Amino acid sequence: MKVKDAIDYANEMKPNAFSTKVLVGWLNALEGRIAADVLLLSKVEIDQLQLTGEDLEATLLVDPPHDDIYTLWLQAKIDEANGEYDKYQNSMQIYNEHYGNFVHWFVNQYEPAQGYLSEEAMRHEYV
C-alpha cells in the first residue's frame, strides 16, 4: 500500500480536516513501531524509513493481506484527535486485533527474534 492510498481510504471512511502532514506523521509513528517492534531494525535503519509529506508514493512496510492496519490506525487517530473517545476506543480495538494478527503471522513466518530475517523476508522488502 502506498502512503497516499492509506490516507485517501482513511479520509473517505472518516472525513476530517487534518492535513496530509498530520496524517503522514501518524503513519510515521506506526511505521516506526513496526520497524522497531516487529522487524527489529536498528535506530539508524528506522530513521531511514521516515516519511515526509512529499513521500505520498512511498510504499509502506506491510504488504497485503495485513496492510489494512494503516487505514485502521489512521481512522483511530482521527477519532482520538477529534475527541470522539468512544469511537476511538472501538477503532483501537479493531486496529489492535488486526495489528496483533499481523505480528503473529510475521513472527511465525520469519522468526525475527533469531536476530535475522529469512531470505524470503528480505525479498519482500521487510528490511
N, C-alpha and C positions, 0 to 999 in steps of 0.2 A: 504494500500500500504506500502511496506517495503522501507526503505531508498535506498537500492541497486536497487530496481525496478524503483524508480523515477530517480535515477542517470543514470541507463542503458538506459532508454527511452529517457531522455534528450540528452545523448551522441549520441544516434542513430539519433535523429531528428536534432541535431546541433552538428556535430563532432567538438571537441575542444581539446585544450591542457591543460585544467585546471585539477589539481589534485583532487582526491577524497576528500582530506582535504578541499579544497576550496568549492567544491560542497556541502559537508556536512555543512560547515559554512553558506552557503546561505540557506540551508534547516533549519538550526537552527534559522536564522533570521525570517523565515516565521512561524515556529512552535511557536516561542516566540510571534509573532504578533497575531496568532490565540489564543494562551493560554491567553494572556492579554486582547485583544480587543474583542474577541468573547466569550470565555469560562469564562472570568472574574476571572481567577485564581490569587492567590497571588504571590508575587515575590518568595517566598520560593517554592511554587508548580512549578512555571515556571523554576526555577533553577534546579529542579529535572528532568526536561524534556530535559536538554541539551544533545545533541548527540555528539559523538566523531567519529573519523574515524574508530573505532572498532565496531560501532553500526550499521553496514550495514544491519543486520537482524531485526533491531528495526522497529516496526510498527508505522507509522506516525499517528497523531491525527485524521485526516479527512478521513472518510470512503467513498467508492463509494456511490453515483454517483458523488460526489464532489471532489474526490481525484485528479482529473486532475489539480487542482490548483498547485500542487507541480511541475509537469513537465512543466507547462506553466511558472511558476516562474523561474525555472532553465533556461529555454530557453531565457527568457527575460534578466536574469542576465548575461548569456553568451554573448548575443548581446551587452549589456551595457559594459561589460569588454573588449570586442573586439573593442570597439569604433564604432560600427555599429549603430549609433543613430537613423536612420530612421527605421531600423529593430527593434531596442529596443522599439521605440515608438509604433510600430504596435503590438509587442509582449506584451507590458504592457497593451495596450488597450484590447486585448483579455484576458489576465490574470485578469485585473480588472473587466471585465464583469463576468467571472466565479467566482472570489472571492466574488463579490457582490451577485451573485446568491446563493452561499453557505451561506453567512451571513444572507441574507433574509430568506432562508429556516430554518437555525438554530434558529434564533430569533423567528420565527413563531412556530417552533416545540417545543422549550424548554424554552422559556421566561427567559433567563439568567439575565435580568435586575431586576428580582424579588429577586435577591440575592441567588438563589438556582438553582439547576438543577433538573429536574424531575427524578423520579426513572428510567424511560426509558433511559434518557441520561446517567445515571450512569451505567446502564447495557451495554451501547455502549462504555464504557470506555472513555467518554469525560472528565473525571476527573482524 
